[in-house]
Amino acid sequence: MTFLRFFCFFCLISLAFAHEAFDSHLLLKPLVLEAPESGENQLKEVDGEIRLRCDSWRFNVEANNLNPWRTIPKNCTEYVKQYVTGRAYQLELKIASNEAGIFAKSVKLVGDGKDVWIFDIDETLLSNLPYYTEHGYGSEGFKADEFDSWVQMGMAPAIQPSLELYKELLDLGFKVVLLTGRSEYQREATTQNLINAGFNDWDRLILRRDDDHGKPAVLYKSEKRSEMENEGFRIIGNSGDQWSDLLGTSISIRSFKLPNPMYYIS
């Protein structure tokens, strides 16, 4: 009996050591998987975290919670690039313009030519994305001379949902006024760019005169809207990519904010 117990014990020990020897090369695998901090799986997690943070940043930009800000966060450059060149940006532009059109059709116009819809120009009617593609999608500080040179080229394409809304408003009988922060000396280039992009038949194009320079955008645009009201115009709607296009005094009945995560104007 003693011999039998010893024999069984010896067999079990032998099997245990044999199994350990057979699988010993597997023991390092968990260490290999857990050790690297920069592996592919970890990188995906970091990318997801950056996307989440940039989503939150962009939401607060559009809600006007982060004013003022000068440049986009450096780690959001690729995020902003993917957004403004992808479907999400186009869809949000489309929704904003569609909602503006629904509201416009609900308004009973007086019919005296005094019902006005105001449009900003940059990132509202015309897209400067070709310029910002070359300047880090807003991650670089604004360079006025370089941007002015781009404006003078007159090559900005139309933002298509805005163009569709623009034409719809004219068909409905609205007077369209273009109120921009561009300077008076850029009138010719701006006018030609708008026409080439498909915009026609506006009632007036208002640009900054010499005495308007230095004024915050909110003050400048409020003053111009006030002047229109003093002329008897009724400001029904207003479309712009900046809160400074929409806030202040003499505001419209309804305002429609278009997305723009590339820059902020106060």
C-alpha positions as CSV (number, residue, x, y, z in Angstrom):
1,M,0.0,0.0,0.0
2,T,2.9,2.3,0.9
3,F,4.5,1.6,-2.4
4,L,1.3,2.3,-4.3
5,R,0.8,5.7,-2.6
6,F,4.4,6.7,-3.4
7,F,4.0,5.6,-7.0
8,C,0.9,7.7,-7.4
9,F,2.5,10.7,-5.8
10,F,5.5,10.4,-8.1
11,C,3.3,10.3,-11.2
12,L,1.4,13.4,-10.1
13,I,4.6,15.3,-9.5
14,S,6.0,14.2,-12.9
15,L,2.8,15.3,-14.7
16,A,2.9,18.7,-13.0
17,F,6.4,19.4,-14.0
18,A,5.9,18.0,-17.5
19,H,2.9,20.4,-17.9
20,E,4.9,23.3,-16.6
21,A,7.7,22.6,-19.0
22,F,5.3,22.3,-21.9
23,D,3.5,25.7,-21.2
24,S,6.4,27.7,-19.7
25,H,6.7,29.8,-22.9
26,L,3.1,31.1,-22.4
27,L,3.8,32.6,-19.0
28,L,5.3,35.8,-20.4
29,K,2.3,36.7,-22.6
30,P,0.3,38.5,-20.0
31,L,3.4,40.6,-19.1
32,V,3.9,41.5,-22.8
33,L,0.3,42.6,-23.2
34,E,0.2,44.7,-20.1
35,A,3.6,46.3,-20.2
36,P,3.6,48.7,-23.2
37,E,2.1,52.1,-22.6
38,S,2.2,53.1,-26.2
39,G,0.7,50.0,-27.9
40,E,-2.0,50.1,-30.5
41,N,-4.8,49.4,-28.0
42,Q,-3.5,52.2,-25.7
43,L,-3.3,54.6,-28.7
44,K,-6.9,53.9,-29.6
45,E,-7.9,54.8,-26.1
46,V,-5.9,58.0,-26.2
47,D,-7.5,58.9,-29.5
48,G,-10.9,58.3,-28.1
49,E,-10.2,60.4,-25.1
50,I,-8.9,63.3,-27.3
51,R,-12.0,63.0,-29.5
52,L,-14.3,63.1,-26.4
53,R,-12.5,66.2,-25.0
54,C,-12.5,67.9,-28.4
55,D,-16.2,67.1,-28.8
56,S,-16.9,68.8,-25.4
57,W,-14.7,71.7,-26.4
58,R,-16.6,72.3,-29.7
59,F,-19.9,72.0,-27.9
60,N,-18.9,74.7,-25.5
61,V,-17.6,76.8,-28.4
62,E,-21.0,76.7,-30.1
63,A,-22.8,77.4,-26.8
64,N,-20.6,80.5,-26.4
65,N,-19.3,79.2,-23.0
66,L,-15.6,79.6,-23.9
67,N,-15.4,83.2,-25.1
68,P,-12.9,84.7,-25.8
69,W,-10.5,82.2,-27.3
70,R,-7.6,82.8,-29.7
71,T,-6.8,79.4,-31.3
72,I,-8.2,75.8,-31.1
73,P,-6.4,73.5,-28.7
74,K,-3.3,72.0,-30.3
75,N,-4.4,68.4,-29.7
76,C,-7.7,69.2,-31.5
77,T,-6.2,70.1,-34.9
78,E,-6.8,66.7,-36.5
79,Y,-10.2,66.6,-34.9
80,V,-11.2,70.0,-36.3
81,K,-9.8,69.0,-39.7
82,Q,-11.9,65.8,-39.8
83,Y,-15.0,67.7,-38.7
84,V,-14.9,70.6,-41.1
85,T,-13.9,68.4,-44.1
86,G,-16.4,65.7,-43.2
87,R,-20.1,65.0,-43.2
88,A,-20.9,66.3,-39.7
89,Y,-20.1,69.9,-40.6
90,Q,-22.1,69.7,-43.8
91,L,-25.0,68.1,-42.0
92,E,-25.1,70.8,-39.2
93,L,-24.9,73.6,-41.8
94,K,-27.8,71.9,-43.6
95,I,-29.9,71.6,-40.5
96,A,-29.3,75.3,-39.5
97,S,-30.3,76.5,-43.0
98,N,-33.4,74.1,-43.1
99,E,-34.6,75.4,-39.8
100,A,-34.1,79.0,-41.0
101,G,-36.1,78.2,-44.1
102,I,-39.0,76.7,-42.1
103,F,-39.1,79.8,-39.9
104,A,-39.0,82.2,-43.0
105,K,-41.9,80.4,-44.6
106,S,-43.9,80.8,-41.4
107,V,-43.6,84.6,-41.5
108,K,-46.3,86.7,-43.1
109,L,-44.4,89.5,-44.9
110,V,-45.9,92.9,-44.9
111,G,-45.1,93.3,-48.6
112,D,-43.7,96.8,-48.4
113,G,-40.1,95.7,-49.0
114,K,-39.0,96.4,-45.4
115,D,-38.8,92.8,-44.2
116,V,-35.1,92.0,-44.0
117,W,-32.9,88.9,-43.5
118,I,-29.3,89.6,-42.6
119,F,-26.4,87.4,-43.5
120,D,-22.8,87.5,-42.4
121,I,-20.3,86.5,-45.2
122,D,-17.3,84.6,-43.9
123,E,-18.2,81.0,-42.9
124,T,-21.8,81.9,-43.4
125,L,-22.2,82.5,-47.2
126,L,-18.6,82.0,-48.3
127,S,-16.2,79.3,-47.0
128,N,-12.6,80.1,-46.2
129,L,-11.8,76.5,-45.6
130,P,-9.2,76.5,-48.4
131,Y,-7.3,79.3,-46.5
132,Y,-7.6,77.5,-43.1
133,T,-6.5,74.3,-44.6
134,E,-3.1,76.0,-45.1
135,H,-3.2,77.5,-41.6
136,G,-3.8,74.6,-39.3
137,Y,-7.6,74.7,-39.2
138,G,-7.5,77.5,-36.6
139,S,-4.5,76.2,-34.6
140,E,-2.3,79.1,-35.8
141,G,-2.7,82.6,-34.6
142,F,-4.7,84.8,-37.0
143,K,-2.6,86.7,-39.6
144,A,-4.5,89.6,-40.9
145,D,-2.3,90.4,-43.9
146,E,-2.4,86.8,-45.1
147,F,-6.1,86.5,-44.7
148,D,-6.6,89.9,-46.5
149,S,-4.6,88.6,-49.4
150,W,-6.8,85.5,-49.6
151,V,-9.9,87.7,-49.6
152,Q,-8.5,89.8,-52.4
153,M,-8.2,86.7,-54.5
154,G,-11.9,86.2,-54.4
155,M,-11.8,82.4,-54.5
156,A,-13.9,81.4,-51.5
157,P,-16.6,78.9,-52.5
158,A,-20.2,79.1,-51.5
159,I,-21.5,77.3,-48.5
160,Q,-24.2,75.4,-50.3
161,P,-26.9,75.1,-47.7
162,S,-26.6,78.9,-47.2
163,L,-26.9,79.5,-50.9
164,E,-30.1,77.4,-51.0
165,L,-31.5,79.4,-48.1
166,Y,-30.4,82.7,-49.7
167,K,-32.3,81.9,-52.9
168,E,-35.3,80.7,-51.0
169,L,-35.5,83.9,-49.0
170,L,-35.4,86.0,-52.1
171,D,-38.2,84.0,-53.6
172,L,-40.3,84.5,-50.5
173,G,-39.9,88.3,-50.8
174,F,-37.3,89.1,-48.2
175,K,-34.8,91.9,-48.6
176,V,-31.3,90.4,-48.1
177,V,-28.7,92.5,-46.4
178,L,-25.1,91.3,-46.1
179,L,-23.4,92.7,-43.0
180,T,-19.7,91.7,-42.8
181,G,-16.6,92.6,-40.8
182,R,-14.6,92.9,-44.0
183,S,-13.3,96.3,-44.8
184,E,-14.6,98.8,-47.4
185,Y,-11.5,98.5,-49.5
186,Q,-12.4,94.8,-50.1
187,R,-15.8,95.6,-51.6
188,E,-14.9,94.9,-55.2
189,A,-13.2,91.6,-54.4
190,T,-16.0,90.6,-52.1
191,T,-18.7,91.5,-54.6
192,Q,-17.1,89.5,-57.4
193,N,-16.5,86.5,-55.1
194,L,-20.2,86.5,-54.0
195,I,-21.4,86.7,-57.6
196,N,-19.1,84.0,-58.8
197,A,-20.3,81.8,-56.0
198,G,-23.9,82.2,-57.0
199,F,-25.1,85.0,-54.7
200,N,-27.0,87.8,-56.4
201,D,-29.7,90.5,-55.8
202,W,-28.8,91.5,-52.3
203,D,-30.3,94.8,-51.2
204,R,-27.1,96.2,-49.7
205,L,-23.6,95.0,-48.7
206,I,-22.3,96.7,-45.5
207,L,-18.6,96.6,-44.8
208,R,-16.5,98.3,-42.2
209,R,-15.6,101.9,-43.0
210,D,-12.6,103.7,-41.5
211,D,-14.6,104.9,-38.5
212,D,-15.8,101.3,-37.8
213,H,-12.3,99.8,-37.3
214,G,-11.4,99.1,-33.8
215,K,-15.0,98.5,-32.7
216,P,-15.8,95.0,-31.4
217,A,-17.9,93.1,-33.8
218,V,-20.9,93.1,-31.5
219,L,-21.0,96.9,-31.3
220,Y,-20.3,97.4,-35.0
221,K,-23.0,95.0,-36.2
222,S,-25.5,96.3,-33.6
223,E,-25.0,99.9,-34.8
224,K,-25.6,98.8,-38.4
225,R,-28.7,97.0,-37.5
226,S,-29.9,100.0,-35.5
227,E,-29.4,102.2,-38.6
228,M,-31.5,99.8,-40.6
229,E,-34.3,99.9,-38.1
230,N,-34.2,103.7,-38.1
231,E,-34.8,103.5,-41.8
232,G,-38.0,101.5,-41.1
233,F,-36.7,98.0,-41.9
234,R,-37.9,95.0,-39.9
235,I,-35.1,92.6,-39.1
236,I,-36.9,89.2,-39.3
237,G,-33.9,86.8,-39.5
238,N,-30.2,86.8,-39.1
239,S,-27.7,84.1,-40.0
240,G,-24.1,84.1,-38.9
241,D,-21.2,81.8,-37.7
242,Q,-20.2,84.0,-34.8
243,W,-22.3,85.0,-31.7
244,S,-21.1,88.5,-32.4
245,D,-23.1,88.4,-35.6
246,L,-26.3,87.7,-33.7
247,L,-26.0,89.3,-30.2
248,G,-26.2,93.0,-29.1
249,T,-29.0,95.4,-29.9
250,S,-31.5,95.6,-32.7
251,I,-31.5,91.9,-32.9
252,S,-33.6,89.8,-35.3
253,I,-36.8,88.0,-34.4
254,R,-35.0,84.7,-35.0
255,S,-31.2,84.2,-35.2
256,F,-29.5,81.1,-36.7
257,K,-26.0,80.2,-35.6
258,L,-23.9,78.3,-38.0
259,P,-21.1,76.1,-36.7
260,N,-17.5,77.3,-36.7
261,P,-14.8,75.7,-34.5
262,M,-11.9,77.4,-36.4
263,Y,-11.9,80.9,-35.0
264,Y,-13.7,83.3,-32.6
265,I,-14.6,86.9,-33.2
266,S,-15.8,89.0,-30.2
